[in-house]
Amino acid sequence: MAVVTRFKTKYPGVFYIKSLHKVTKKTEKVYYIRYRKHGKLIEEKVGRQHLDNMDARTASKIRAHKIEGEAPTNDESRTADRKAKEAEKTKWTIDRLWNEYVRQRGEVTTSLRSDINRYNKYLKDQFGKKETIELRTTEVDDLRTELLEKLSPQSTKHVLALLKRIVNFSVKKGLCASPDPRQLYFEMPRVDRKQHECMNADQLKAYWQALDEEEDQNAASFLRLALTTGMRRGALFALKWSDVDFGERFITLRGEAAKNGQTESIPMSSVAVEILQRIERQDSEFVFPGQDGGMRKEFVRIARRVRDKAGLAKDFRPLHGLRHTFASRLASSGKVDLYTLQKLLTHGSPQMTQRYARLADEALLRAASVADDVLSGGE
């Protein structure tokens, strides 16, 4: 191994060697410093003459800073960089939380694909490198304002709800601390669905006809049952034949599939009984199984197809809109009180059913008008 010549400078503890420039291949000086720290002799490279614009005087200043402890040694810098990189790898950023969220979701359904598109398009660049503890209400507000300039209130709400879901996921799984509610609050845009989310008589007739014209009648029965029972999508996916009691005419909604985690029962109307009896049973315990016989994960495409064929508005939610129609039609009939409606919808509290109070009041007013007609003595 060739001996490298060291050249002294007029500055104590500063020397250089000669080396070839990495680009020009011309000879240049490479400066080093020697000093003691905590009793240990340290020798470090501080820079190249041309590549780093280094000279003996600058090298001497660097040496003085290191001796005084104002600058770390090269080893200390490398150790700090290594620890920072290791910490970065283990830090639960929004990006990392999102990847874990997707992994735990498992099968990529239509709804998950939509979430993936929303995340990549609207959240990744702005929030991906942040930790949940760094999120602030002002950032969420700015995002909401920005999105509302180019998206509908409902689409904006979907994006904000996804970010909130990632934060809640991180807390639930113990990956991050719960954010301080004084620093992070999600204000969702107001979405007015009153106009399009309750089918009138003509729309119902068109919807039933669209269902009758569907090629897959078992799939059509999924939507029929949703409309005639008000069951949630998840409850229909999880429905097993063992949950259906044709004798007592009740359907059991098992707690593990229920939104509130409570097992409840709802009655079956004659129409619901007929719908279930007409379903062609497959080799599965589920009433509406997926292709592998297991629990189904999505039902969006056929639901949208039937919605569009029936001529309903594009913002009519293809599945939840059926539940809302069920509740609205019952409330406006004047024949079902809000307490009974709450039990049929398996709402956890009366407040959730209160949105239909206006329809029930209108039914009472109609009944009062009938009393006027029959009691006024006008005839």
Secondary structure, DSSP 8 states (H G I E B T S, - for coil): ------EE-SSTTEEEEEEE-TTT--EEEEEEEEEEETTEEEEEEEEETTTS---HHHHHHHHHHHHTTSS--HHHHHHHHHHHHHHHHH--BHHHHHHHHHHHH-S--HHHHHHHHHIIIIIHHHHTTSBGGG--HHHHHHHHHHHHTTS-HHHHHHHHHHHHHHHHHHHHTTSS----TTT----------TTTSS--HHHHHHHHHHHHT-S-HHHHHHHHHHHHH---HHHHHH-BGGGEETTTTEEEE-GGGSTTS--EEEE--HHHHHHHHHS---SSSBSSB-TTSSB----HHHHHHHHHHTT--TTS-TTHHHHHHHHHHHHHHTSS-HHHHHHHHT-SSHHHHGGGHHHHHHHHHHHHHHHHHHHS---
